[in-house]
Amino acid sequence: MSKRALICGVSGQDGAFLAKLLLDKGYQVVGTARDAQMSSFRSLDLLGIRHRVETVSMSLVDFRSVIQVLSKVSPHEVYNLAGQSSVGLSFEQPVETLESHAMGTLNLLEAIRFLGQPVRFYNACSGECFGDTGVGKSATEETAFRPRSPYAVAKAAAFWEVANYRDAYGIYACSGILFNHESNLRPERFVTQKIIAAACRIANGSKEQISLGNLNISRDWGWAPEYVDAMWRMLQLPDSEDFVIATGESNSLQSFVEEAFKCVNLDWREYVRTDDSLLRPSEIMHGCGSPIKAGEKLGWYPAYKMKDVVRKMVELKLNGSMYKT
């Protein structure tokens, strides 16, 4: 009998790529959304798998809703990818952000404990929890958290909930501390997709300019389809452990912009301007993660770094395709 996987937050980038990965491995996949009847599941449609994923409504902040879905589905693996996913928006909606991650993760863990099912639980944590890692430094699984946004605070709280339930109740529960990972499934409210989409429109004749915040920030950017493979690998280990998932390479936002416009044979300086209104109340200047433990214990190594990611996103955008296997 095939394994059943429950993906909380299946409508987003990571949820869709993970659903495809699991379907290709022979899993039965059930995905949740707050309102499955009203959600578009556009990402699943773009990957051509919408008809193969069963979708159910579930509110992570409602314990009754969570326990009903877990009882009905009886999954072997649960992937928690839900919650408010924008760092910038978290400054405007801190309560919603904290509740969706901290309360949502707690409800899942408590439901698993209460039902006593032999579930393996994956929680999506974030490299944002480390705060500023410093120039030339990479965060490891032993690096202390120093969150600098409501989003990172919420993710850090969820991380420690997972660790507590693992230690206190012996639940198979782990967190993947993922640094930035991109694809064309990102909406344009994410800066990487905003840049790629604008560069491609300008290359096709648009006269627009693009406004960005601080171009000096540096991030560790990877390719999203690779990162969901790391999630799955984490749940296949004999014992649950937390892992940093990253490329180990950090690049400035300016370098990302320059590479995007270079791919369409344009000089970015003619089309990009900075806008102080886009600056955040507090910002991480340098972010980078170490994939060493993931390589050693998961056999996971990133094939794509920032320049590769930009090139793939531009090619897919210009070709009118969101994703290719």
C-alpha positions as CSV (number, residue, x, y, z in Angstrom):
1,M,0.0,0.0,0.0
2,S,1.4,3.4,-0.9
3,K,2.2,6.0,1.8
4,R,-0.1,8.9,2.5
5,A,1.3,12.4,2.9
6,L,-0.6,15.4,4.3
7,I,0.8,18.7,3.0
8,C,-0.4,21.7,5.0
9,G,-0.2,24.7,2.7
10,V,-0.2,22.8,-0.6
11,S,-1.2,25.8,-2.6
12,G,2.1,27.6,-2.3
13,Q,5.4,27.2,-4.2
14,D,6.9,24.6,-1.8
15,G,3.6,22.7,-1.3
16,A,3.1,22.3,-5.1
17,F,6.7,21.2,-5.8
18,L,6.6,18.8,-2.8
19,A,3.2,17.3,-4.0
20,K,4.8,16.6,-7.4
21,L,7.8,15.0,-5.8
22,L,5.7,12.8,-3.6
23,L,3.3,11.8,-6.4
24,D,6.3,10.8,-8.5
25,K,7.4,8.6,-5.6
26,G,4.1,6.8,-5.5
27,Y,2.5,8.6,-2.5
28,Q,-1.1,9.4,-2.0
29,V,-1.1,13.1,-1.5
30,V,-3.7,15.2,0.5
31,G,-3.2,18.9,0.6
32,T,-4.8,21.4,2.9
33,A,-5.9,25.0,2.5
34,R,-8.0,27.2,4.8
35,D,-10.9,26.9,2.3
36,A,-10.2,24.2,-0.2
37,Q,-13.4,25.1,-2.2
38,M,-12.4,28.7,-2.7
39,S,-8.6,28.3,-3.1
40,S,-7.4,28.4,-6.7
41,F,-4.5,25.9,-6.3
42,R,-2.9,27.7,-9.3
43,S,0.6,26.2,-8.6
44,L,-0.8,22.7,-8.7
45,D,-2.5,23.5,-12.0
46,L,0.7,24.9,-13.4
47,L,2.5,21.7,-12.6
48,G,-0.3,19.6,-14.1
49,I,-1.0,17.7,-10.9
50,R,-4.2,19.3,-9.6
51,H,-6.4,16.3,-10.5
52,R,-4.0,14.0,-8.6
53,V,-4.0,15.8,-5.3
54,E,-7.0,15.5,-2.9
55,T,-7.6,18.8,-1.2
56,V,-9.4,19.4,2.1
57,S,-10.2,22.5,4.2
58,M,-8.3,22.9,7.4
59,S,-7.6,25.9,9.7
60,L,-4.3,25.4,11.5
61,V,-5.3,27.8,14.3
62,D,-8.5,25.7,15.0
63,F,-7.5,22.6,17.0
64,R,-10.8,20.9,16.2
65,S,-10.3,21.3,12.5
66,V,-6.7,20.0,12.7
67,I,-7.6,16.9,14.7
68,Q,-10.5,16.1,12.4
69,V,-8.4,16.2,9.3
70,L,-5.6,14.1,10.8
71,S,-8.1,11.5,12.0
72,K,-9.7,11.2,8.6
73,V,-6.6,11.2,6.5
74,S,-4.4,9.0,8.9
75,P,-1.2,10.2,7.1
76,H,2.2,8.5,7.4
77,E,4.0,11.8,6.9
78,V,2.8,15.4,7.6
79,Y,4.6,18.4,6.1
80,N,3.8,21.8,7.7
81,L,4.4,24.4,5.0
82,A,1.5,26.6,5.9
83,G,1.4,30.1,7.5
84,Q,2.0,33.7,6.5
85,S,5.1,33.5,4.3
86,S,6.2,37.1,3.7
87,V,8.9,38.7,5.8
88,G,7.8,42.2,4.7
89,L,4.1,41.6,5.4
90,S,4.9,40.2,8.9
91,F,5.8,43.8,10.0
92,E,2.3,44.8,9.0
93,Q,0.5,41.7,10.3
94,P,2.6,40.5,13.3
95,V,-0.3,38.8,15.2
96,E,-1.5,36.9,12.1
97,T,2.1,35.8,11.4
98,L,2.7,34.6,14.9
99,E,-0.6,32.7,15.2
100,S,-0.3,31.1,11.8
101,H,3.1,29.6,12.6
102,A,3.4,29.2,16.4
103,M,-0.2,28.2,17.1
104,G,-0.6,26.3,13.8
105,T,2.5,24.2,14.5
106,L,1.5,23.6,18.1
107,N,-1.9,22.4,17.1
108,L,-0.4,19.9,14.6
109,L,2.0,18.6,17.2
110,E,-0.7,18.3,19.9
111,A,-3.0,16.5,17.5
112,I,-0.3,14.0,16.6
113,R,0.4,13.4,20.2
114,F,-3.3,13.1,21.1
115,L,-4.1,10.7,18.3
116,G,-1.0,8.5,18.9
117,Q,-0.6,7.8,15.2
118,P,2.9,6.8,14.0
119,V,3.3,10.1,12.0
120,R,6.5,11.6,10.8
121,F,6.3,15.4,11.0
122,Y,8.2,17.9,9.0
123,N,8.1,21.6,10.0
124,A,9.3,24.4,7.6
125,C,11.6,26.6,9.5
126,S,13.6,29.5,8.0
127,G,17.1,30.8,7.8
128,E,15.6,34.2,8.7
129,C,15.7,32.9,12.3
130,F,19.5,33.3,12.4
131,G,19.3,37.0,11.7
132,D,22.4,38.5,10.3
133,T,25.0,35.7,9.9
134,G,27.8,38.1,9.1
135,V,30.0,38.6,6.1
136,G,31.9,35.4,5.1
137,K,30.0,33.3,7.7
138,S,27.5,30.5,7.3
139,A,24.9,29.4,9.8
140,T,25.0,25.8,10.9
141,E,22.5,23.7,13.0
142,E,24.4,24.9,16.1
143,T,24.2,28.7,15.3
144,A,22.0,30.6,17.8
145,F,18.8,32.2,16.6
146,R,18.7,36.0,16.5
147,P,15.4,36.8,14.6
148,R,15.0,40.3,13.2
149,S,11.4,40.2,12.0
150,P,8.0,39.1,13.3
151,Y,8.1,36.3,10.7
152,A,11.5,35.0,12.0
153,V,10.2,35.3,15.6
154,A,7.2,33.2,14.7
155,K,9.3,30.6,12.9
156,A,11.7,30.4,15.8
157,A,8.9,29.7,18.2
158,A,7.6,26.9,16.0
159,F,11.1,25.4,15.8
160,W,11.3,25.1,19.5
161,E,7.8,23.7,19.8
162,V,9.0,20.9,17.4
163,A,12.1,20.3,19.4
164,N,10.1,20.2,22.7
165,Y,7.6,17.6,21.4
166,R,10.4,15.5,20.0
167,D,12.2,15.5,23.3
168,A,9.2,15.3,25.6
169,Y,7.0,12.8,23.8
170,G,9.3,10.9,21.4
171,I,7.4,12.2,18.3
172,Y,9.3,11.9,15.1
173,A,9.4,15.6,14.4
174,C,12.0,17.7,12.7
175,S,12.5,21.2,11.2
176,G,14.2,22.1,8.0
177,I,15.9,25.5,8.4
178,L,15.6,26.6,4.8
179,F,17.3,29.6,3.4
180,N,15.8,31.5,0.4
181,H,14.7,29.2,-2.4
182,E,13.1,30.5,-5.6
183,S,11.2,29.5,-8.7
184,N,8.7,30.9,-11.1
185,L,5.8,29.7,-8.9
186,R,6.6,32.7,-6.6
187,P,4.1,35.5,-6.8
188,E,5.4,38.9,-7.7
189,R,5.2,40.2,-4.1
190,F,8.4,38.3,-3.6
191,V,11.3,40.5,-4.7
192,T,13.0,37.8,-6.8
193,Q,10.0,37.2,-9.0
194,K,9.3,40.9,-9.1
195,I,12.8,41.4,-10.6
196,I,12.6,38.5,-13.0
197,A,9.2,39.5,-14.3
198,A,10.1,43.1,-14.7
199,A,13.4,42.3,-16.6
200,C,11.5,40.1,-19.0
201,R,8.8,42.6,-19.6
202,I,11.4,45.3,-20.3
203,A,13.2,43.0,-22.7
204,N,9.9,42.5,-24.5
205,G,9.4,46.3,-24.9
206,S,8.0,47.6,-21.7
207,K,9.2,51.2,-20.7
208,E,8.8,50.6,-17.0
209,Q,11.2,51.0,-14.2
210,I,11.5,48.8,-11.1
211,S,11.7,50.1,-7.6
212,L,13.6,48.2,-5.0
213,G,14.7,48.7,-1.4
214,N,18.3,48.1,-0.1
215,L,20.4,46.6,-2.9
216,N,23.3,45.8,-0.5
217,I,21.6,43.0,1.4
218,S,23.0,39.6,0.7
219,R,21.1,36.3,0.7
220,D,21.7,32.6,0.1
221,W,19.4,31.8,-2.9
222,G,18.7,28.3,-4.1
223,W,16.3,26.4,-6.4
224,A,13.0,25.5,-4.8
225,P,12.4,22.0,-6.4
226,E,15.8,20.9,-4.9
227,Y,14.8,22.1,-1.5
228,V,11.6,20.0,-1.3
229,D,13.7,17.0,-2.0
230,A,15.6,17.8,1.2
231,M,12.3,17.9,3.1
232,W,11.4,14.4,2.0
233,R,14.9,13.1,2.8
234,M,14.7,14.3,6.3
235,L,11.6,12.2,7.0
236,Q,13.3,9.0,5.7
237,L,16.1,9.0,8.4
238,P,15.8,6.4,11.3
239,D,15.7,9.3,13.8
240,S,14.5,12.8,13.4
241,E,17.0,15.6,13.2
242,D,17.0,19.3,12.2
243,F,18.9,20.4,9.1
244,V,20.0,23.7,7.6
245,I,19.2,23.6,3.8
246,A,21.1,26.2,1.8
247,T,23.7,26.6,-1.0
248,G,26.5,27.9,1.2
249,E,26.9,30.9,-1.1
250,S,25.6,34.4,-0.4
251,N,25.1,37.2,-3.0
252,S,23.9,40.7,-2.9
253,L,20.5,41.8,-4.2
254,Q,22.3,44.0,-6.6
255,S,24.1,41.0,-8.0
256,F,20.8,39.2,-8.4
257,V,19.4,42.2,-10.3
258,E,22.5,42.5,-12.4
259,E,22.4,38.8,-13.4
260,A,18.7,39.0,-14.3
261,F,19.2,41.9,-16.6
262,K,22.3,40.4,-18.0
263,C,20.3,37.4,-19.1
264,V,18.2,39.6,-21.3
265,N,21.2,41.7,-22.5
266,L,20.3,44.9,-20.7
267,D,22.1,47.2,-18.2
268,W,20.2,47.0,-15.0
269,R,21.3,50.6,-14.0
270,E,19.0,52.0,-16.7
271,Y,15.9,50.4,-15.3
272,V,16.2,50.1,-11.5
273,R,15.8,52.7,-8.8
274,T,15.9,52.5,-5.0
275,D,12.9,53.5,-2.9
276,D,13.3,54.2,0.8
277,S,9.6,53.4,1.4
278,L,10.4,49.7,0.6
279,L,13.0,49.5,3.5
280,R,12.0,47.3,6.4
281,P,12.0,48.5,10.1
282,S,14.9,46.1,10.7
283,E,16.9,44.2,8.1
284,I,19.3,41.3,7.7
285,M,22.3,42.5,5.8
286,H,24.0,39.1,5.3
287,G,22.4,35.7,5.3
288,C,24.1,32.4,4.4
289,G,23.7,28.8,5.5
290,S,25.9,25.8,5.6
291,P,24.7,22.6,3.8
292,I,27.5,20.4,5.2
293,K,25.3,18.4,7.6
294,A,22.7,17.9,4.9
295,G,25.3,16.6,2.5
296,E,26.8,14.2,5.1
297,K,23.6,12.8,6.5
298,L,21.0,13.3,3.8
299,G,23.1,13.0,0.7
300,W,21.6,16.3,-0.4
301,Y,23.8,18.7,-2.3
302,P,22.5,21.9,-4.1
303,A,23.1,21.7,-7.9
304,Y,22.0,25.3,-8.5
305,K,23.4,28.5,-7.0
306,M,22.2,32.1,-7.5
307,K,23.3,32.6,-11.1
308,D,21.8,29.3,-12.1
309,V,18.5,30.1,-10.4
310,V,18.3,33.5,-12.1
311,R,19.0,32.0,-15.5
312,K,16.4,29.3,-15.1
313,M,13.7,31.7,-13.9
314,V,14.4,34.1,-16.8
315,E,14.3,31.2,-19.4
316,L,11.1,29.9,-18.0
317,K,9.5,33.3,-17.9
318,L,10.5,34.2,-21.5
319,N,9.3,30.8,-22.8
320,G,5.9,31.3,-21.1
321,S,6.4,28.3,-18.9
322,M,6.3,28.2,-15.2
323,Y,8.2,25.0,-14.6
324,K,9.8,22.1,-16.4
325,T,10.7,18.8,-15.0
